[in-house]
Amino acid sequence: MSDERTYESIFVAKQPIFDTHNKTWGYMMLFRDSENAERAIFADNSEATMNLVANLPLYGGLGGNEARLLIHFTPEDVLHGIPHAVPWANTVLILEEITSPEETLMVALRDLKDEGYEIAINNFEGKPGCEKLAELADVLLVNMDGKDATDLTFIAAKGKKLGSARLIAKRVESADDLALAKEAGFSLFHGFFFKRPPTESGRKITSSEITRLKLFEIIEKDEPDFDALAPAIEADVAISYRLLNFLNSANFSFATTVTSIRQAVVLAGWKPIRNWLRLIILTDMTPSAKSQELSYLSAHRAKLFETAALGGGYEEESDKLFMLGLFSLLDALLDTKMNDIVKHLPVDNKIKEALCGATNQYSPWLSLAQAIESSDWDEVGAKAKALNLLPGTVAVSYQHAFTWADAFFSSEPENELVQ
């Protein structure tokens, strides 16, 4: 029972950090205990960090060992050696900007750097007395909220003067924010700008993308129509390659090599194969670096919604909710307005309305996902309660969605092989 409680009590928000080429440089890791439906209260920040570190192995995710994990630590954590609980190779320790840090802390941080850990200073503003810490840092995080171009340029110049640390702009919420941060000299960016298409995008869906979207119609039947499905998939070399590569990966461990969809359905069943097909079609439409992160997030939302629905009294809606999650970021994936995209989606009108921002019975699910991804934990509790979902159901579904999405993306071939 204790293992179940431990498993059910955690949320970890993984917020990506992108470089100038829209590649994922790392993830900001933020923790929440969900045992209490309304809110979780920690005695101090160290307790939150300890819980995150203890449960970190549950949260793999896109990026593998190459993507850095940025984790908040207090000075007390550092002095007590807590960072040693996570591997040094891709860990960045985040500390708040401290005026006149004690020498014992500086010695401990230098030792950690010698061991291979990287140091980040959060909410850096270049305050007097903080120079020693900034000079030691590998990364400086600057909050864009409430700052104009002059402020950002001034802070960035301060950071560069103190050392060779890379600059991360936090709270980058739009394409305009991104341009402002780049102009000021930042090279890494954290925020939700990547989830939003350009405001004035006049881009139209291409004929190739429409063809891919039509594939969804073929696989939406409760029973597979092999006469229609096989030719449609086999005619698309990239999707065929991805499908067979995935079906023959360790995630399925079939005793024999799978050479066709029909064979895969016989071995694994139609429902799981259909969900994997949905994801393969989605990821093949959008092969860019930014889109890979969005595809992962879309897959995670889809499985989160489906699993929570099955465990929370929404069994009949589970498949619709899977599609809601899967398509919820298509506007950012395709850099096109959602109103133009939904015309080509094989989902009912209520799902289309929710995707386009209308308020109905499906919109609270999208709000729940957004709250988790934004690490707005009080809002997570409120949205779960509004949907009559137990916090444990949401937490377990959330973790299961990570496992499911990781299984797919860990077996994905490199994009250059299939374009």
Stockholm file with secondary structure:
# STOCKHOLM 1.0

chainA/1-419         MSDERTYESIFVAKQPIFDTHNKTWGYMMLFRDSENAERAIFADNSEATMNLVANLPLYGGLGGNEARLLIHFTPEDVLHGIPHAVPWANTVLILEEITSPEETLMVALRDLKDEGYEIAINNFEGKPGCEKLAELADVLLVNMDGKDATDLTFIAAKGKKLGSARLIAKRVESADDLALAKEAGFSLFHGFFFKRPPTESGRKITSSEITRLKLFEIIEKDEPDFDALAPAIEADVAISYRLLNFLNSANFSFATTVTSIRQAVVLAGWKPIRNWLRLIILTDMTPSAKSQELSYLSAHRAKLFETAALGGGYEEESDKLFMLGLFSLLDALLDTKMNDIVKHLPVDNKIKEALCGATNQYSPWLSLAQAIESSDWDEVGAKAKALNLLPGTVAVSYQHAFTWADAFFSSEPENELVQ
#=GR chainA/1-419 SS CHHHHHHHTEEEEEEEEEETTSCEEEEEEEEEECSSSSCCCCSSHHHHHHHHHHHGGGCCCTTGGGSEEEEECCHHHHHTTGGGGSCGGGEEEEEECCSSCCHHHHHHHHHHHHHTCEEEEETCCCCTTCHHHHHHCSEEEEECTTCCHHHHHHHHHHHHHHCSCEEEEECCCSHHHHHHHHHHTCCEEESSGGGSCCTTCCCCCCHHHHHHHHHHHHTCSSSCCHHHHHHHHHTCHHHHHHHHHHHTSTTTCCSSCCCSHHHHHHHHCHHHHHHHHHHHHHHHHCCSHHHHHHHHHHHHHHHHHHHHHHHTTCGGGHHHHHHHHHHTTHHHHHTSCHHHHGGGCCSCHHHHHHHTTCCSTTHHHHHHHHHHHTTCHHHHHHHHHHTTCCHHHHHHHHHHHHHHHHHHHTTCCCGGGTC
#=GC SS_cons         CHHHHHHHTEEEEEEEEEETTSCEEEEEEEEEECSSSSCCCCSSHHHHHHHHHHHGGGCCCTTGGGSEEEEECCHHHHHTTGGGGSCGGGEEEEEECCSSCCHHHHHHHHHHHHHTCEEEEETCCCCTTCHHHHHHCSEEEEECTTCCHHHHHHHHHHHHHHCSCEEEEECCCSHHHHHHHHHHTCCEEESSGGGSCCTTCCCCCCHHHHHHHHHHHHTCSSSCCHHHHHHHHHTCHHHHHHHHHHHTSTTTCCSSCCCSHHHHHHHHCHHHHHHHHHHHHHHHHCCSHHHHHHHHHHHHHHHHHHHHHHHTTCGGGHHHHHHHHHHTTHHHHHTSCHHHHGGGCCSCHHHHHHHTTCCSTTHHHHHHHHHHHTTCHHHHHHHHHHTTCCHHHHHHHHHHHHHHHHHHHTTCCCGGGTC
//
